[in-house]
Amino acid sequence: MVKKYLQDFVNGMEINGMKKPNGFQYLCCQDFVLQNGTEFSSPEPFPNLMEPKQCFCNAATLMLINEQRYVYCEGYATSIIPVDHAWVLDTWTDEIVDPTWAEPGIEYFGIAFNTQYVRRRLCKNEVYGLIDTYWDNFELLRDTTTEWKYEATVNA
């Protein structure tokens, strides 16, 4: 459902003649998530819910509390309709944790981010959220690198 929503959104923009802005690698935030995202399994309810309606802050805070365990993820999640959302990947269990929604979403589609990249952007921008960022002229949509991408490490 989320991936189809993203595809339909991007297709609608293209049908209506929208083009990538100069210097941008992606048409829009939805295009960035569609091209780089992955589907995540729906999580179990999280017993220690954090602040309601503060998903970007909650996920970043949880990651910062235990960087060895949690990876910040951002994209779209569905409870009724797809919405911008953030959660963390628990690398110990390979499951996601949603510290914001009491009733976990039914579908999560997004991107796991490199911890150092998240920390650097949080310090630079002093706001939460990485993708839909008009305040820095949508840095990720213009980025030609993949320094932001989380790469799982395998312990030998």
N, C-alpha and C positions, 0 to 999 in steps of 0.2 A: 504494500500500500504506500509506504513512504517513498520507495524508489520510483514507483509509478507517478506519484505526486510530483517529485522532482523532475522526472522526464517530461511530464505534461507542462510543468511550469516553464522549463527551458524551451520546449517546442513552441509553446505559445508566444514566447518572446521572439523567437526566430521567425515564426509565421507573420508576426506583426512588424517585421523588418528591423528588429533590434540587432545591433552588432556589438562586438566587444569594444569597450572604450579604448582609446589609444593607450598603449602601455600595459594593458590588462591581458592576462593569460586566459581568463575565464569571462564568460558573458555576465555572470551574476553569482551571488553566494550559493544559490541552489546548484548551479553548474559546477562550482568548485567541489561541493559535497558529493554530487553525483559522480564526478570523475575520479575522486580520491577516496570516497567513503566505502564503508563495508557495513553489512548488516550484523547487528549484535543481538544475541538472545535476550529475551525479556528477563529482568532480574527478579529475584525474590524480594519481598518487602524488606527495607532496611530498618533495623530496630532503633537506630539513633538519628531520626530525621533532623535535618537542620532547618534553616530559615525558609518558609514558604515563598515561592515566586522569586527565589534568588539562586537559581540553578547554576549559573556561571560562577558565582562567588562560592557556593557550596562545594561544587566539584573541584575548583581550584584549591580551596582550603583543605579539603580532604587529601588531595594530592600532596600539598605542602606539608601536611601533618606526618605523612609517611610516604616519602618519595620512592622508597625501595619497593613498596607494595602497590601503590596506586598510580595509574596513568590517566591523565586528563583527556576526556573525549568530548567532542562537540559536534553537533549536527542537528538531526530532527528526530523527534520521538512522537508516537501517536498514543493518545488515550482515546480521544474522540476524533480529532483531526490532527494532521502533522503540524508540529510547532517547533521553533528553534528551541534547542535544549542542550544541556550539558550533564555529563555523568562521569564516572571513573571506571576504568578497567582494573579489576583486582588481579594482579599478576600471580598471586599465590594460588588462586582458584580458577583463573581464566574465565571468570564471570564478571558481569558488570554490576555496579552498585549505583543506585539512584538515590542520593541522599536528600532529594527534594520532594518527590511525589510519594505520598502515603500509599496510594494505589499505583504500583508501577505501570508504565506504559505497556502496550501490547506489542509495540515494534520500535526498535531503535536503529537508526542508520546514520553513521557519522564517521569521524576521523579520530584516531588516537594520536595525540601530539607528544613530541619529544619534551621531556620535563624541563631541560635547560631552556628550550625555546619558550615554553609557557612562562617560566620564571622571568626571562628577559623581557618578554612583552608585557607582563604584569607590572614590572618595575618601570618600563618606558612609558606606558600609557596610563598607569594608575587607575585603570578600569578593568572590569572582567569581561570576558568574551574575546574570541580571536577571529571569527570569520566575518560577521556582519559589523564591520568597524569603519563607519563613515569618518570618525575622528582622526584616523590615520590614512585616509584615502584608500581603504580596503587593501592593506599591505599584502595579505595572503593572495588576493586575486591578481596582484601584479608580480608576485614572487616567481622567479625563474628557477629557484633551487628547491630542494626538498629537505632543507635543514629542519623544518618543522615536523617532519614525519617521525613517528615512533617506530623504532625497530626493536623487536623482541630479541633479547639475548638468550642464548641457550647455555646453561651451566654444564660444564663438562664433568 
